Amino acid sequence: MDQRTELSEFLRSRRARLRPEDVGLPDHGTRRRVPGLRREELAQLAGVSTAYYIRLEQGHGESVSVAVLDSIARALRLTQAEREHLQRITKPARRRTGRAASSRPQQVRPALQQLLDAMEGVPAYVLGRRLDIIGWNRLGNALLGDYSAMPPEQCNMAWHVFLDPAARELYDDWEGKATDVVGILRLDAGRDPDDPRLASLIGELSLKSADFRRLWAAHDIRDKGHGTKELHHPVVGRLTLRYETLRPAGEPDLVLVTYHADPGSTSAESLRLLASWAATGPSGDGEVGREADRVVEVSGDLSGDPSTGGPGAASTGRKSSPEASR
């Protein structure tokens, strides 16, 4: 990723989303040739000269001070993640060096994998650089996809969201999920712009997905956080789950993502049944296996006729029998 181009396009995109009334400037009703604030208006808000800001927006950020960057960030109403991104792309000297380090495959520590496996009732997975999915537990595998059966290049959250057709049926708000994924990927690109595997991933997604190209061009920035997701699972139907993002100490490039349902909710019961199904498979023996078979049957009835392509459809593109991850 060219840092000068990224800086220029990022500043323009943030300026374009602001209107004069958003920042307390009078709008005299004159027709604007481009959306958002004019350069001179932004410079006035930041307390710098118009010429200085224009040069910065052209990608010349080598000599800009931290204080000026903070002023511009305030004027642009940047989020904390956007502020950090601006600082990284403005100061190339602060970039992480060592292409070999970013190219080395990441692995989950044995103790962290043991923790994942011990979380039997909680779907969980570990994300590394460029949103690679590098670890998971059995319920996480059953909830989001059979990672154990995928080639390494497909064990990536961005690849899953944009190139796996099942993702569009899985996420109720697919657009929101896709926007978050692209924003996180762009944040990663700012952290390590010389990562060849990241460049290859962005190239593949740009070539194969018009939605990715559209969202990438917006220059939005996101960081991993917490919230609620609505899912349409092909086995247990609709789920409302809360997710949390945890960062293992001493491993800044890894995050642990967990999902859970509110206690006593329908989703909690569905998650419990999914865990049973994942442990035995839809044709498992014994009482648990019969219960899991019943989940598949009932979810198909409740989610609609499978022939309509709804969440209960058999042709969702997801694996029919998730296996234990390790």
C-alpha positions as CSV (number, residue, x, y, z in Angstrom):
1,M,0.0,0.0,0.0
2,D,1.4,3.4,-1.0
3,Q,1.4,5.5,2.1
4,R,1.2,8.8,0.3
5,T,-1.8,7.8,-1.8
6,E,-3.5,6.3,1.3
7,L,-3.0,9.5,3.3
8,S,-4.4,11.7,0.5
9,E,-7.4,9.5,-0.1
10,F,-8.1,9.0,3.6
11,L,-8.1,12.7,4.3
12,R,-10.3,13.5,1.3
13,S,-12.8,10.8,2.3
14,R,-13.1,12.0,5.9
15,R,-13.5,15.6,4.8
16,A,-16.2,14.6,2.3
17,R,-18.4,13.2,5.0
18,L,-18.6,16.4,6.9
19,R,-21.1,19.2,6.2
20,P,-20.6,22.8,7.4
21,E,-23.5,22.5,9.9
22,D,-21.8,19.4,11.4
23,V,-18.9,21.5,12.6
24,G,-20.6,24.8,13.4
25,L,-19.8,26.6,10.2
26,P,-22.4,28.7,8.4
27,D,-23.9,27.3,5.2
28,H,-24.6,30.2,2.8
29,G,-26.6,28.0,0.5
30,T,-24.1,28.1,-2.3
31,R,-23.9,25.0,-4.5
32,R,-20.9,22.9,-3.7
33,R,-19.0,21.2,-6.5
34,V,-17.9,18.4,-4.2
35,P,-19.5,16.9,-1.1
36,G,-18.3,17.9,2.4
37,L,-16.2,20.7,3.7
38,R,-13.9,22.7,1.5
39,R,-10.1,22.5,2.2
40,E,-10.0,26.1,3.4
41,E,-12.9,25.3,5.8
42,L,-11.1,22.3,7.2
43,A,-7.8,24.3,7.5
44,Q,-9.7,27.0,9.4
45,L,-11.1,24.5,11.9
46,A,-7.7,22.9,12.4
47,G,-5.9,26.2,12.9
48,V,-3.5,25.7,10.0
49,S,-3.0,27.5,6.7
50,T,-4.9,26.4,3.7
51,A,-1.6,25.8,1.8
52,Y,-0.3,23.7,4.6
53,Y,-3.4,21.5,4.7
54,I,-3.5,21.2,0.9
55,R,0.1,19.9,1.0
56,L,-0.8,17.4,3.7
57,E,-3.8,16.2,1.7
58,Q,-1.6,15.7,-1.3
59,G,0.2,13.1,0.8
60,H,3.2,15.1,2.1
61,G,3.0,14.3,5.8
62,E,6.7,13.6,6.6
63,S,7.2,16.8,8.6
64,V,3.8,17.3,10.2
65,S,3.9,17.5,14.0
66,V,1.8,15.4,16.4
67,A,0.0,18.5,17.6
68,V,-1.1,19.5,14.1
69,L,-2.2,15.9,13.4
70,D,-4.3,16.0,16.6
71,S,-5.9,19.3,15.5
72,I,-6.7,17.9,12.1
73,A,-8.1,14.8,13.7
74,R,-10.4,16.8,15.9
75,A,-11.5,19.0,13.0
76,L,-12.4,15.8,11.0
77,R,-14.2,14.3,14.0
78,L,-12.1,11.1,13.7
79,T,-12.7,8.1,15.9
80,Q,-9.9,6.7,18.0
81,A,-9.2,4.0,15.4
82,E,-9.2,6.6,12.7
83,R,-6.8,8.8,14.7
84,E,-4.4,5.9,15.1
85,H,-4.6,5.1,11.4
86,L,-3.9,8.7,10.4
87,Q,-0.8,8.7,12.6
88,R,0.5,5.5,11.1
89,I,0.0,6.6,7.4
90,T,1.4,10.1,8.0
91,K,4.6,8.9,9.6
92,P,6.1,6.2,7.5
93,A,9.1,6.0,9.9
94,R,6.8,4.6,12.5
95,R,5.7,1.7,10.4
96,R,6.5,-1.8,11.6
97,T,9.5,-3.1,9.8
98,G,10.5,-6.6,9.0
99,R,8.7,-8.2,6.0
100,A,9.8,-11.6,7.1
101,A,8.0,-11.2,10.4
102,S,4.7,-10.4,8.8
103,S,5.1,-13.3,6.3
104,R,5.6,-16.0,9.0
105,P,2.6,-18.1,9.6
106,Q,1.0,-17.4,13.0
107,Q,0.1,-20.1,15.4
108,V,-2.0,-20.4,18.5
109,R,-0.1,-21.3,21.7
110,P,-1.0,-24.7,23.0
111,A,-2.3,-23.2,26.3
112,L,-4.5,-20.8,24.3
113,Q,-5.9,-23.7,22.3
114,Q,-6.5,-25.6,25.5
115,L,-8.5,-22.6,26.7
116,L,-10.5,-22.6,23.4
117,D,-11.3,-26.3,23.8
118,A,-12.4,-25.8,27.4
119,M,-15.0,-23.3,26.4
120,E,-17.4,-26.0,25.3
121,G,-20.5,-23.9,25.4
122,V,-19.0,-20.8,23.9
123,P,-18.2,-20.5,20.2
124,A,-14.8,-19.0,19.9
125,Y,-12.0,-18.4,17.4
126,V,-8.7,-16.6,17.2
127,L,-7.9,-14.0,14.5
128,G,-4.3,-13.1,13.5
129,R,-2.9,-10.6,11.1
130,R,-4.9,-9.7,8.0
131,L,-8.0,-11.4,9.7
132,D,-6.6,-14.9,9.3
133,I,-8.5,-17.4,11.3
134,I,-5.8,-19.4,13.1
135,G,-7.6,-21.1,15.9
136,W,-11.1,-22.2,16.9
137,N,-13.0,-24.5,19.1
138,R,-15.6,-27.1,18.1
139,L,-18.6,-24.9,18.6
140,G,-17.0,-22.0,16.8
141,N,-16.4,-24.3,13.9
142,A,-20.1,-25.4,13.9
143,L,-21.4,-21.9,14.1
144,L,-19.4,-20.1,11.4
145,G,-17.8,-22.7,9.1
146,D,-15.8,-25.9,8.9
147,Y,-12.4,-24.3,9.1
148,S,-10.7,-27.6,9.7
149,A,-11.7,-28.7,6.1
150,M,-10.6,-25.4,4.4
151,P,-7.3,-24.7,2.7
152,P,-5.2,-22.2,4.6
153,E,-5.9,-19.3,2.2
154,Q,-9.6,-19.6,2.8
155,C,-9.3,-19.6,6.6
156,N,-9.7,-15.8,6.6
157,M,-12.6,-13.7,7.8
158,A,-12.5,-11.3,4.8
159,W,-12.4,-14.3,2.4
160,H,-15.3,-15.9,4.2
161,V,-17.5,-12.8,4.2
162,F,-16.9,-11.8,0.5
163,L,-16.2,-15.0,-1.3
164,D,-18.2,-17.7,0.6
165,P,-21.8,-17.6,-0.6
166,A,-22.9,-19.0,2.7
167,A,-21.9,-15.9,4.5
168,R,-24.6,-13.8,3.0
169,E,-27.2,-16.2,4.4
170,L,-25.5,-16.5,7.7
171,Y,-25.3,-12.8,8.7
172,D,-28.6,-11.0,9.0
173,D,-26.9,-7.7,8.5
174,W,-24.3,-8.8,5.9
175,E,-23.6,-5.2,4.8
176,G,-22.7,-4.2,8.4
177,K,-20.5,-7.3,8.8
178,A,-18.8,-6.6,5.5
179,T,-18.2,-2.9,6.4
180,D,-16.6,-3.9,9.7
181,V,-14.4,-6.5,8.0
182,V,-13.1,-4.0,5.4
183,G,-12.5,-1.3,8.0
184,I,-10.5,-3.7,10.2
185,L,-8.5,-4.9,7.1
186,R,-7.7,-1.3,6.2
187,L,-6.5,-0.7,9.8
188,D,-4.2,-3.7,9.4
189,A,-2.9,-2.3,6.1
190,G,-2.0,0.9,7.9
191,R,-0.1,-1.1,10.6
192,D,1.8,-3.2,8.1
193,P,1.7,-1.7,4.6
194,D,4.5,-3.9,3.3
195,D,2.9,-7.3,4.1
196,P,2.9,-9.2,0.8
197,R,0.2,-11.7,1.9
198,L,-2.1,-8.8,2.9
199,A,-1.5,-7.2,-0.5
200,S,-2.3,-10.5,-2.2
201,L,-5.5,-10.9,-0.2
202,I,-6.7,-7.4,-1.0
203,G,-5.9,-8.0,-4.7
204,E,-7.9,-11.2,-4.8
205,L,-10.9,-9.6,-3.0
206,S,-10.8,-6.6,-5.3
207,L,-10.7,-8.8,-8.4
208,K,-13.5,-11.1,-7.3
209,S,-15.9,-9.0,-5.3
210,A,-17.6,-5.7,-6.5
211,D,-18.9,-5.2,-2.9
212,F,-15.3,-5.3,-1.6
213,R,-14.2,-2.8,-4.1
214,R,-17.0,-0.5,-3.2
215,L,-16.4,-0.7,0.6
216,W,-12.6,-0.5,0.2
217,A,-12.9,2.7,-1.7
218,A,-14.9,4.3,1.2
219,H,-11.7,4.3,3.4
220,D,-13.7,3.6,6.5
221,I,-11.7,2.4,9.6
222,R,-12.9,-0.1,12.2
223,D,-11.4,-1.9,15.1
224,K,-12.5,-5.1,16.6
225,G,-14.9,-4.6,19.5
226,H,-18.1,-6.0,21.0
227,G,-21.8,-6.0,20.1
228,T,-24.6,-8.2,19.0
229,K,-25.0,-10.3,15.8
230,E,-28.1,-11.8,14.3
231,L,-27.3,-15.0,12.5
232,H,-29.4,-17.4,10.4
233,H,-27.8,-20.8,11.0
234,P,-28.7,-23.7,8.6
235,V,-29.1,-26.2,11.5
236,V,-30.7,-24.3,14.4
237,G,-32.2,-21.3,12.6
238,R,-32.1,-17.7,13.9
239,L,-29.7,-16.8,16.7
240,T,-29.2,-13.5,18.6
241,L,-25.6,-13.6,20.0
242,R,-23.4,-11.2,21.8
243,Y,-19.7,-11.1,20.8
244,E,-16.6,-9.9,22.7
245,T,-13.1,-9.3,21.5
246,L,-10.2,-10.1,23.9
247,R,-6.5,-9.5,23.3
248,P,-4.1,-12.0,24.8
249,A,-1.4,-10.2,26.8
250,G,1.9,-10.0,25.0
251,E,0.4,-11.0,21.6
252,P,-0.8,-7.7,20.0
253,D,-1.4,-9.3,16.6
254,L,-3.9,-11.8,18.0
255,V,-7.5,-11.4,19.2
256,L,-9.9,-14.0,20.7
257,V,-13.5,-13.6,19.6
258,T,-16.3,-15.2,21.6
259,Y,-20.1,-15.5,21.1
260,H,-22.7,-16.1,23.8
261,A,-26.4,-15.8,24.2
262,D,-28.4,-14.2,26.9
263,P,-29.1,-16.7,29.7
264,G,-32.6,-18.3,29.4
265,S,-33.1,-17.0,25.9
266,T,-34.2,-19.1,22.9
267,S,-30.8,-18.5,21.3
268,A,-29.1,-20.0,24.4
269,E,-31.2,-23.1,24.0
270,S,-30.4,-23.2,20.2
271,L,-26.7,-22.8,21.0
272,R,-26.8,-25.7,23.4
273,L,-28.5,-27.8,20.8
274,L,-25.9,-26.8,18.2
275,A,-23.2,-27.9,20.6
276,S,-24.9,-31.3,20.8
277,W,-25.2,-31.5,17.1
278,A,-21.5,-30.6,16.6
279,A,-20.4,-33.2,19.2
280,T,-22.2,-36.1,17.5
281,G,-23.1,-35.1,13.9
282,P,-26.6,-35.1,12.5
283,S,-26.5,-38.9,12.5
284,G,-25.0,-39.5,15.9
285,D,-25.9,-42.4,18.1
286,G,-27.7,-42.2,21.4
287,E,-30.0,-39.7,23.0
288,V,-27.8,-36.7,22.1
289,G,-27.6,-37.8,18.5
290,R,-31.4,-38.1,18.4
291,E,-31.8,-34.7,19.9
292,A,-29.4,-33.2,17.3
293,D,-31.4,-34.9,14.5
294,R,-34.5,-33.3,15.9
295,V,-32.9,-29.9,15.9
296,V,-32.1,-30.2,12.2
297,E,-35.7,-31.3,11.5
298,V,-37.4,-28.6,13.6
299,S,-35.2,-25.8,12.4
300,G,-36.1,-26.6,8.8
301,D,-39.8,-26.5,9.7
302,L,-39.5,-23.2,11.6
303,S,-37.2,-21.5,9.1
304,G,-39.3,-22.1,6.1
305,D,-39.4,-24.5,3.2
306,P,-35.8,-25.5,2.3
307,S,-36.7,-25.2,-1.4
308,T,-37.1,-21.4,-0.9
309,G,-33.5,-20.9,0.0
310,G,-34.2,-19.7,3.5
311,P,-32.0,-20.4,6.6
312,G,-33.3,-24.0,6.7
313,A,-32.3,-24.7,3.2
314,A,-29.9,-27.6,2.6
315,S,-28.1,-25.8,-0.2
316,T,-26.5,-23.1,2.0
317,G,-22.9,-23.8,0.9
318,R,-21.9,-24.7,4.5
319,K,-20.4,-28.0,5.5
320,S,-23.1,-30.4,6.7
321,S,-21.1,-32.0,9.4
322,P,-18.6,-29.7,11.2
323,E,-15.7,-31.6,12.8
324,A,-13.7,-30.9,15.9
325,S,-11.0,-28.4,15.0
326,R,-8.1,-30.1,16.6
